[in-house]
Amino acid sequence: MWRLIRSWVCHNHKVYYTVSIFWAFAVYQFWWYTIVGYYRQRNAHRSLAFAQKKEAEWEINKPKEEEYDDEDDEGDEAAAEGGDAGAEGGDGDEEE
């Protein structure tokens, strides 16, 4: 019986090639979904969609920012710069 089927399929090569291409496609799809699906699941925490979801959660739940006054820091920086210049000798006449 197998000999008859094989002979019929070989003589009707359109069916043979169609079946061969179907099986090749099926095997490829099986292994692609098995391997790629496994790594997609394993690395889901590294995906762009996961990062966007976490960022949206952060925007909703982010803590309140404390108000920060830059004017106080500017005065402290100027005083620190002036203090350093005075410690180095100031006008530079003493070096000559």
MMTF fields as JSON, N, C-alpha, C and O atoms, coordinates in Angstrom:
{
  "mmtfVersion": "1.0.0",
  "mmtfProducer": "UNKNOWN",
  "numBonds": 383,
  "numAtoms": 384,
  "numGroups": 96,
  "numChains": 1,
  "numModels": 1,
  "chainsPerModel": [1],
  "groupsPerChain": [96],
  "chainIdList": ["A"],
  "bondAtomList": [4, 2, 8, 6, 12, 10, 16, 14, 20, 18, 24, 22, 28, 26, 32, 30, 36, 34, 40, 38, 44, 42, 48, 46, 52, 50, 56, 54, 60, 58, 64, 62, 68, 66, 72, 70, 76, 74, 80, 78, 84, 82, 88, 86, 92, 90, 96, 94, 100, 98, 104, 102, 108, 106, 112, 110, 116, 114, 120, 118, 124, 122, 128, 126, 132, 130, 136, 134, 140, 138, 144, 142, 148, 146, 152, 150, 156, 154, 160, 158, 164, 162, 168, 166, 172, 170, 176, 174, 180, 178, 184, 182, 188, 186, 192, 190, 196, 194, 200, 198, 204, 202, 208, 206, 212, 210, 216, 214, 220, 218, 224, 222, 228, 226, 232, 230, 236, 234, 240, 238, 244, 242, 248, 246, 252, 250, 256, 254, 260, 258, 264, 262, 268, 266, 272, 270, 276, 274, 280, 278, 284, 282, 288, 286, 292, 290, 296, 294, 300, 298, 304, 302, 308, 306, 312, 310, 316, 314, 320, 318, 324, 322, 328, 326, 332, 330, 336, 334, 340, 338, 344, 342, 348, 346, 352, 350, 356, 354, 360, 358, 364, 362, 368, 366, 372, 370, 376, 374, 380, 378],
  "bondOrderList": [1, 1, 1, 1, 1, 1, 1, 1, 1, 1, 1, 1, 1, 1, 1, 1, 1, 1, 1, 1, 1, 1, 1, 1, 1, 1, 1, 1, 1, 1, 1, 1, 1, 1, 1, 1, 1, 1, 1, 1, 1, 1, 1, 1, 1, 1, 1, 1, 1, 1, 1, 1, 1, 1, 1, 1, 1, 1, 1, 1, 1, 1, 1, 1, 1, 1, 1, 1, 1, 1, 1, 1, 1, 1, 1, 1, 1, 1, 1, 1, 1, 1, 1, 1, 1, 1, 1, 1, 1, 1, 1, 1, 1, 1, 1],
  "groupList": [{"groupName": "MET", "atomNameList": ["N", "CA", "C", "O"], "elementList": ["N", "C", "C", "O"], "formalChargeList": [0, 0, 0, 0], "bondAtomList": [1, 0, 2, 1, 3, 2], "bondOrderList": [1, 1, 2], "singleLetterCode": "M", "chemCompType": "L-PEPTIDE LINKING"}, {"groupName": "TRP", "atomNameList": ["N", "CA", "C", "O"], "elementList": ["N", "C", "C", "O"], "formalChargeList": [0, 0, 0, 0], "bondAtomList": [1, 0, 2, 1, 3, 2], "bondOrderList": [1, 1, 2], "singleLetterCode": "W", "chemCompType": "L-PEPTIDE LINKING"}, {"groupName": "ARG", "atomNameList": ["N", "CA", "C", "O"], "elementList": ["N", "C", "C", "O"], "formalChargeList": [0, 0, 0, 0], "bondAtomList": [1, 0, 2, 1, 3, 2], "bondOrderList": [1, 1, 2], "singleLetterCode": "R", "chemCompType": "L-PEPTIDE LINKING"}, {"groupName": "LEU", "atomNameList": ["N", "CA", "C", "O"], "elementList": ["N", "C", "C", "O"], "formalChargeList": [0, 0, 0, 0], "bondAtomList": [1, 0, 2, 1, 3, 2], "bondOrderList": [1, 1, 2], "singleLetterCode": "L", "chemCompType": "L-PEPTIDE LINKING"}, {"groupName": "ILE", "atomNameList": ["N", "CA", "C", "O"], "elementList": ["N", "C", "C", "O"], "formalChargeList": [0, 0, 0, 0], "bondAtomList": [1, 0, 2, 1, 3, 2], "bondOrderList": [1, 1, 2], "singleLetterCode": "I", "chemCompType": "L-PEPTIDE LINKING"}, {"groupName": "SER", "atomNameList": ["N", "CA", "C", "O"], "elementList": ["N", "C", "C", "O"], "formalChargeList": [0, 0, 0, 0], "bondAtomList": [1, 0, 2, 1, 3, 2], "bondOrderList": [1, 1, 2], "singleLetterCode": "S", "chemCompType": "L-PEPTIDE LINKING"}, {"groupName": "VAL", "atomNameList": ["N", "CA", "C", "O"], "elementList": ["N", "C", "C", "O"], "formalChargeList": [0, 0, 0, 0], "bondAtomList": [1, 0, 2, 1, 3, 2], "bondOrderList": [1, 1, 2], "singleLetterCode": "V", "chemCompType": "L-PEPTIDE LINKING"}, {"groupName": "CYS", "atomNameList": ["N", "CA", "C", "O"], "elementList": ["N", "C", "C", "O"], "formalChargeList": [0, 0, 0, 0], "bondAtomList": [1, 0, 2, 1, 3, 2], "bondOrderList": [1, 1, 2], "singleLetterCode": "C", "chemCompType": "L-PEPTIDE LINKING"}, {"groupName": "HIS", "atomNameList": ["N", "CA", "C", "O"], "elementList": ["N", "C", "C", "O"], "formalChargeList": [0, 0, 0, 0], "bondAtomList": [1, 0, 2, 1, 3, 2], "bondOrderList": [1, 1, 2], "singleLetterCode": "H", "chemCompType": "L-PEPTIDE LINKING"}, {"groupName": "ASN", "atomNameList": ["N", "CA", "C", "O"], "elementList": ["N", "C", "C", "O"], "formalChargeList": [0, 0, 0, 0], "bondAtomList": [1, 0, 2, 1, 3, 2], "bondOrderList": [1, 1, 2], "singleLetterCode": "N", "chemCompType": "L-PEPTIDE LINKING"}, {"groupName": "LYS", "atomNameList": ["N", "CA", "C", "O"], "elementList": ["N", "C", "C", "O"], "formalChargeList": [0, 0, 0, 0], "bondAtomList": [1, 0, 2, 1, 3, 2], "bondOrderList": [1, 1, 2], "singleLetterCode": "K", "chemCompType": "L-PEPTIDE LINKING"}, {"groupName": "TYR", "atomNameList": ["N", "CA", "C", "O"], "elementList": ["N", "C", "C", "O"], "formalChargeList": [0, 0, 0, 0], "bondAtomList": [1, 0, 2, 1, 3, 2], "bondOrderList": [1, 1, 2], "singleLetterCode": "Y", "chemCompType": "L-PEPTIDE LINKING"}, {"groupName": "THR", "atomNameList": ["N", "CA", "C", "O"], "elementList": ["N", "C", "C", "O"], "formalChargeList": [0, 0, 0, 0], "bondAtomList": [1, 0, 2, 1, 3, 2], "bondOrderList": [1, 1, 2], "singleLetterCode": "T", "chemCompType": "L-PEPTIDE LINKING"}, {"groupName": "PHE", "atomNameList": ["N", "CA", "C", "O"], "elementList": ["N", "C", "C", "O"], "formalChargeList": [0, 0, 0, 0], "bondAtomList": [1, 0, 2, 1, 3, 2], "bondOrderList": [1, 1, 2], "singleLetterCode": "F", "chemCompType": "L-PEPTIDE LINKING"}, {"groupName": "ALA", "atomNameList": ["N", "CA", "C", "O"], "elementList": ["N", "C", "C", "O"], "formalChargeList": [0, 0, 0, 0], "bondAtomList": [1, 0, 2, 1, 3, 2], "bondOrderList": [1, 1, 2], "singleLetterCode": "A", "chemCompType": "L-PEPTIDE LINKING"}, {"groupName": "GLN", "atomNameList": ["N", "CA", "C", "O"], "elementList": ["N", "C", "C", "O"], "formalChargeList": [0, 0, 0, 0], "bondAtomList": [1, 0, 2, 1, 3, 2], "bondOrderList": [1, 1, 2], "singleLetterCode": "Q", "chemCompType": "L-PEPTIDE LINKING"}, {"groupName": "GLY", "atomNameList": ["N", "CA", "C", "O"], "elementList": ["N", "C", "C", "O"], "formalChargeList": [0, 0, 0, 0], "bondAtomList": [1, 0, 2, 1, 3, 2], "bondOrderList": [1, 1, 2], "singleLetterCode": "G", "chemCompType": "PEPTIDE LINKING"}, {"groupName": "GLU", "atomNameList": ["N", "CA", "C", "O"], "elementList": ["N", "C", "C", "O"], "formalChargeList": [0, 0, 0, 0], "bondAtomList": [1, 0, 2, 1, 3, 2], "bondOrderList": [1, 1, 2], "singleLetterCode": "E", "chemCompType": "L-PEPTIDE LINKING"}, {"groupName": "PRO", "atomNameList": ["N", "CA", "C", "O"], "elementList": ["N", "C", "C", "O"], "formalChargeList": [0, 0, 0, 0], "bondAtomList": [1, 0, 2, 1, 3, 2], "bondOrderList": [1, 1, 2], "singleLetterCode": "P", "chemCompType": "L-PEPTIDE LINKING"}, {"groupName": "ASP", "atomNameList": ["N", "CA", "C", "O"], "elementList": ["N", "C", "C", "O"], "formalChargeList": [0, 0, 0, 0], "bondAtomList": [1, 0, 2, 1, 3, 2], "bondOrderList": [1, 1, 2], "singleLetterCode": "D", "chemCompType": "L-PEPTIDE LINKING"}],
  "groupTypeList": [0, 1, 2, 3, 4, 2, 5, 1, 6, 7, 8, 9, 8, 10, 6, 11, 11, 12, 6, 5, 4, 13, 1, 14, 13, 14, 6, 11, 15, 13, 1, 1, 11, 12, 4, 6, 16, 11, 11, 2, 15, 2, 9, 14, 8, 2, 5, 3, 14, 13, 14, 15, 10, 10, 17, 14, 17, 1, 17, 4, 9, 10, 18, 10, 17, 17, 17, 11, 19, 19, 17, 19, 19, 17, 16, 19, 17, 14, 14, 14, 17, 16, 16, 19, 14, 16, 14, 17, 16, 16, 19, 16, 19, 17, 17, 17],
  "groupIdList": [1, 2, 3, 4, 5, 6, 7, 8, 9, 10, 11, 12, 13, 14, 15, 16, 17, 18, 19, 20, 21, 22, 23, 24, 25, 26, 27, 28, 29, 30, 31, 32, 33, 34, 35, 36, 37, 38, 39, 40, 41, 42, 43, 44, 45, 46, 47, 48, 49, 50, 51, 52, 53, 54, 55, 56, 57, 58, 59, 60, 61, 62, 63, 64, 65, 66, 67, 68, 69, 70, 71, 72, 73, 74, 75, 76, 77, 78, 79, 80, 81, 82, 83, 84, 85, 86, 87, 88, 89, 90, 91, 92, 93, 94, 95, 96],
  "secStructList": [7, 2, 2, 2, 2, 2, 2, 2, 2, 2, 2, 1, 2, 2, 2, 2, 2, 2, 2, 2, 2, 2, 2, 2, 2, 2, 2, 2, 2, 2, 2, 2, 2, 2, 2, 2, 2, 2, 2, 2, 2, 2, 6, 4, 4, 4, 1, 2, 2, 2, 2, 2, 2, 2, 2, 2, 2, 2, 2, 2, 2, 7, 7, 7, 7, 7, 7, 7, 7, 2, 2, 2, 2, 2, 2, 2, 2, 2, 2, 2, 2, 2, 2, 2, 2, 2, 2, 2, 6, 6, 6, 1, 4, 4, 4, 7],
  "xCoordList": [0.829, 0.0, 0.878, 0.619, 1.912, 2.789, 3.455, 3.68, 3.767, 4.405, 3.448, 3.864, 2.21, 1.206, 1.035, 0.963, 0.971, 0.818, 2.046, 1.921, 3.244, 4.469, 4.541, 4.915, 4.198, 4.218, 3.229, 3.541, 2.046, 1.04, 1.502, 1.347, 2.066, 2.52, 3.685, 3.743, 4.609, 5.759, 5.323, 5.896, 4.328, 3.864, 3.031, 2.911, 2.47, 1.712, 2.546, 2.211, 3.609, 4.617, 4.106, 4.683, 3.061, 2.522, 2.046, 2.282, 1.39, 0.935, 2.132, 2.167, 3.11, 4.303, 5.026, 5.366, 5.265, 5.962, 5.12, 5.656, 3.838, 2.96, 3.03, 3.133, 2.974, 3.064, 4.434, 4.54, 5.485, 6.844, 6.999, 7.569, 6.505, 6.589, 5.747, 6.154, 4.579, 3.751, 4.491, 4.493, 5.125, 5.836, 7.046, 7.332, 7.745, 8.875, 8.386, 8.996, 7.297, 6.716, 6.26, 6.49, 5.617, 5.13, 6.284, 6.209, 7.346, 8.503, 9.153, 9.512, 9.304, 9.891, 9.057, 9.603, 7.756, 6.884, 6.941, 6.969, 6.958, 7.038, 8.292, 8.225, 9.435, 10.69, 10.817, 11.386, 10.305, 10.37, 9.57, 10.071, 8.339, 7.524, 8.1, 7.999, 8.697, 9.288, 10.485, 10.557, 11.415, 12.651, 12.43, 12.792, 11.846, 11.65, 10.642, 10.826, 9.602, 8.631, 9.254, 8.935, 10.135, 10.814, 11.659, 11.596, 12.447, 13.308, 12.521, 12.929, 11.411, 10.572, 9.983, 9.929, 9.546, 8.993, 10.08, 9.857, 11.249, 12.349, 12.878, 13.305, 12.858, 13.399, 12.319, 12.577, 11.134, 10.03, 10.333, 9.887, 11.078, 11.397, 12.369, 12.589, 12.954, 13.869, 13.202, 13.849, 11.939, 11.278, 10.863, 10.754, 10.636, 10.201, 8.8, 8.523, 7.927, 6.557, 6.564, 5.804, 7.416, 7.513, 8.039, 7.54, 9.042, 9.608, 8.571, 8.482, 7.79, 6.752, 5.682, 5.177, 5.336, 4.346, 4.86, 4.129, 6.126, 6.713, 6.82, 6.611, 7.143, 7.241, 5.879, 5.78, 4.829, 3.478, 3.089, 2.463, 3.456, 3.19, 3.945, 3.417, 5.183, 5.997, 5.376, 5.354, 4.867, 4.243, 3.021, 2.742, 2.302, 1.121, 1.513, 0.914, 2.504, 2.834, 4.092, 4.569, 4.65, 5.917, 5.724, 4.67, 6.739, 6.625, 6.664, 7.164, 6.13, 6.145, 7.583, 8.362, 7.909, 9.245, 9.252, 8.305, 10.329, 10.461, 10.846, 11.599, 10.318, 10.678, 12.116, 12.528, 12.854, 14.279, 14.543, 14.17, 15.176, 15.412, 16.844, 17.798, 16.989, 18.311, 18.974, 20.201, 18.199, 18.777, 19.695, 20.712, 19.369, 20.215, 21.565, 22.592, 21.573, 22.821, 23.73, 24.952, 23.159, 23.98, 24.781, 25.944, 24.195, 24.909, 26.021, 27.099, 25.774, 26.789, 27.968, 29.114, 27.703, 28.771, 29.648, 30.87, 29.042, 29.814, 30.699, 31.84, 30.189, 30.98, 32.139, 33.24, 31.902, 32.965, 34.053, 35.235, 33.684, 34.683, 35.495, 36.711, 34.85, 35.558, 36.49, 37.578, 36.079, 36.911, 38.152, 39.218, 38.033, 39.195, 40.207, 41.412, 39.747, 40.655, 41.414, 42.594, 40.755, 41.409, 42.468, 43.483, 42.255, 43.215, 44.451, 45.521, 44.324, 45.457, 46.358, 47.466, 45.963, 46.81, 46.089, 46.562, 44.973, 44.132, 44.653, 44.409, 45.379, 45.724, 46.97, 47.183, 47.787, 48.925, 50.196, 51.217, 50.194, 51.384, 52.415, 53.608, 52.002, 52.917, 53.796, 54.839, 53.424, 54.183, 55.448, 56.4, 55.513, 56.667, 57.824, 58.861],
  "yCoordList": [-1.186, 0.0, 1.256, 2.183, 1.302, 2.469, 2.71, 3.846, 1.591, 1.713, 2.372, 3.166, 2.04, 2.626, 4.116, 4.93, 4.46, 5.87, 6.665, 7.746, 6.126, 6.81, 6.998, 8.071, 5.997, 6.076, 7.12, 7.876, 7.171, 8.134, 9.554, 10.453, 9.764, 11.095, 11.542, 12.702, 10.64, 10.992, 11.338, 12.229, 10.646, 10.952, 12.228, 12.865, 12.589, 13.834, 14.807, 15.122, 15.254, 15.999, 17.32, 17.827, 17.882, 19.116, 18.864, 19.679, 17.762, 17.405, 17.113, 17.535, 16.396, 16.041, 17.296, 17.413, 18.229, 19.452, 20.314, 20.97, 20.323, 21.079, 20.515, 21.265, 19.192, 18.558, 18.805, 19.082, 18.707, 18.946, 20.369, 20.594, 21.314, 22.719, 22.948, 23.685, 22.323, 22.442, 21.932, 22.594, 20.747, 20.195, 21.046, 21.23, 21.557, 22.444, 23.693, 24.124, 24.265, 25.436, 25.111, 25.892, 23.967, 23.567, 23.356, 23.779, 22.707, 22.484, 23.813, 24.04, 24.694, 26.013, 26.782, 27.337, 26.819, 27.545, 26.965, 27.711, 25.652, 25.016, 25.446, 25.873, 25.335, 25.681, 27.171, 27.58, 27.997, 29.44, 29.837, 30.572, 29.36, 29.698, 29.088, 29.688, 27.915, 27.286, 28.089, 28.427, 28.393, 29.061, 30.548, 31.065, 31.236, 32.673, 32.965, 33.91, 32.179, 32.369, 32.186, 32.919, 31.217, 30.983, 32.196, 32.659, 32.711, 33.844, 35.135, 35.999, 35.283, 36.459, 36.425, 37.449, 35.258, 35.124, 35.333, 35.997, 34.768, 34.846, 36.275, 36.664, 37.062, 38.412, 39.475, 40.579, 39.167, 40.133, 41.384, 42.473, 41.248, 42.398, 43.357, 44.459, 42.967, 43.84, 44.491, 45.248, 44.212, 44.677, 46.142, 46.693, 46.752, 48.142, 48.295, 49.27, 47.349, 47.424, 47.39, 48.115, 46.554, 46.478, 47.798, 48.282, 48.382, 49.657, 50.774, 51.603, 50.797, 51.817, 51.645, 52.631, 50.411, 50.146, 50.612, 51.24, 50.297, 50.722, 52.243, 52.823, 52.887, 54.344, 54.98, 55.988, 54.398, 54.919, 54.74, 55.622, 53.607, 53.387, 54.398, 54.899, 54.698, 55.653, 57.043, 57.761, 57.433, 58.746, 58.868, 59.943, 57.78, 57.812, 57.825, 58.556, 57.032, 56.82, 57.535, 57.26, 58.449, 59.055, 59.94, 60.554, 60.006, 60.815, 62.303, 62.701, 63.114, 64.556, 65.056, 64.604, 65.997, 66.58, 67.718, 68.499, 67.797, 68.893, 70.146, 70.091, 71.279, 72.518, 72.846, 72.755, 73.22, 73.484, 74.928, 75.358, 75.676, 77.091, 77.288, 77.088, 77.677, 77.88, 79.163, 79.266, 80.131, 81.415, 81.252, 81.94, 80.374, 80.167, 79.586, 79.954, 78.704, 78.082, 79.052, 78.944, 80.004, 80.953, 81.817, 82.118, 82.215, 83.026, 82.231, 82.769, 80.949, 80.101, 79.871, 79.844, 79.706, 79.466, 80.701, 80.582, 81.883, 83.118, 83.339, 83.781, 83.04, 83.204, 82.218, 82.558, 81.016, 80.016, 80.41, 80.199, 80.97, 81.39, 82.559, 82.606, 83.484, 84.635, 84.21, 84.767, 83.244, 82.76, 82.059, 82.168, 81.344, 80.664, 81.652, 81.44, 82.72, 83.711, 84.433, 84.746, 84.698, 85.37, 84.494, 85.006, 83.187, 82.297, 82.125, 81.785, 82.348, 82.178, 83.405, 83.31, 84.5, 85.676, 86.898, 88.022, 86.692, 87.796, 88.548, 88.119, 89.684, 90.559, 90.147, 90.638, 89.298, 88.766, 89.613, 89.259, 90.712, 91.544, 90.846, 91.115, 89.983, 89.337, 88.316, 87.949, 87.853, 86.828, 87.363, 86.6, 88.655, 89.22, 89.438, 89.911],
  "zCoordList": [0.0, 0.0, 0.0, -0.767, 0.847, 0.886, -0.453, -0.87, -1.121, -2.431, -3.433, -4.276, -3.327, -4.218, -3.926, -4.846, -2.662, -2.288, -2.715, -3.291, -2.432, -2.807, -4.314, -4.787, -5.052, -6.501, -6.999, -7.919, -6.406, -6.819, -6.5, -7.327, -5.313, -4.92, -5.788, -6.197, -6.073, -6.914, -8.339, -8.967, -8.836, -10.172, -10.212, -11.258, -9.095, -8.982, -8.14, -6.998, -8.729, -7.978, -7.41, -6.448, -7.963, -7.396, -5.97, -5.078, -5.763, -4.422, -3.531, -2.375, -4.062, -3.288, -2.821, -1.644, -3.727, -3.344, -2.421, -1.528, -2.619, -1.722, -0.31, 0.66, -0.198, 1.118, 1.731, 2.926, 0.92, 1.428, 1.933, 3.0, 1.183, 1.608, 2.858, 3.757, 2.919, 4.116, 5.354, 6.392, 5.249, 6.399, 6.776, 7.959, 5.79, 6.083, 6.813, 7.791, 6.34, 6.995, 8.415, 9.338, 8.589, 9.918, 10.892, 12.046, 10.435, 11.307, 11.669, 12.825, 10.677, 10.936, 11.955, 12.909, 11.764, 12.682, 14.101, 15.08, 14.203, 15.513, 16.251, 17.404, 15.59, 16.258, 16.493, 17.505, 15.591, 15.786, 17.024, 17.875, 17.13, 18.296, 19.571, 20.641, 19.472, 20.651, 21.147, 22.328, 20.267, 20.674, 20.911, 21.968, 19.951, 20.099, 21.213, 21.98, 21.306, 22.385, 23.753, 24.689, 23.873, 25.142, 25.53, 26.669, 24.586, 24.906, 25.083, 25.859, 24.388, 24.62, 26.025, 26.706, 26.453, 27.793, 28.839, 29.851, 28.593, 29.547, 29.689, 30.776, 28.61, 28.631, 28.545, 28.066, 28.994, 28.906, 29.721, 29.362, 30.803, 31.644, 30.963, 31.467, 29.833, 29.095, 27.883, 27.16, 27.654, 26.435, 26.551, 27.646, 25.392, 25.338, 25.928, 26.627, 25.653, 26.185, 27.711, 28.352, 28.293, 29.752, 30.313, 31.329, 29.66, 30.123, 30.046, 30.951, 28.969, 28.845, 29.915, 30.452, 30.226, 31.268, 32.633, 33.399, 32.928, 34.202, 34.288, 35.353, 33.171, 33.168, 33.411, 34.111, 32.838, 33.071, 34.539, 35.127, 35.129, 36.554, 37.404, 38.397, 37.012, 37.78, 37.71, 38.71, 36.531, 36.393, 37.296, 37.826, 37.467, 38.324, 39.8, 40.589, 40.181, 41.59, 42.058, 43.159, 41.258, 41.662, 42.889, 43.054, 43.749, 44.964, 44.624, 43.572, 45.53, 45.31, 45.414, 46.253, 44.542, 44.583, 45.592, 45.676, 46.35, 47.292, 46.528, 45.555, 46.98, 46.319, 46.665, 47.822, 45.674, 45.847, 45.464, 44.373, 46.341, 46.109, 45.615, 46.367, 44.356, 43.771, 44.258, 44.228, 44.701, 45.109, 46.315, 46.401, 47.236, 48.408, 48.003, 48.574, 47.047, 46.621, 45.889, 45.994, 45.146, 44.411, 45.365, 45.095, 46.454, 47.447, 48.103, 48.353, 48.389, 49.02, 48.085, 48.532, 46.804, 45.843, 45.687, 45.593, 45.658, 45.506, 46.726, 46.593, 47.893, 49.115, 49.125, 49.557, 48.66, 48.642, 47.651, 47.924, 46.52, 45.533, 46.064, 45.877, 46.71, 47.27, 48.393, 48.541, 49.173, 50.282, 49.774, 50.381, 48.674, 48.115, 47.569, 47.712, 46.95, 46.37, 47.475, 47.314, 48.584, 49.704, 50.346, 50.818, 50.373, 50.99, 50.117, 50.623, 48.845, 47.953, 47.92, 47.393, 48.432, 48.428, 47.88, 48.042, 47.249, 46.84, 45.627, 44.499, 45.823, 44.716, 43.968, 42.86, 44.492, 43.769, 43.943, 43.353, 44.719, 44.9, 45.769, 45.634, 46.633, 47.544, 46.85, 47.392, 45.697, 45.011, 44.384, 44.218, 44.021, 43.327, 44.191, 43.727]
}
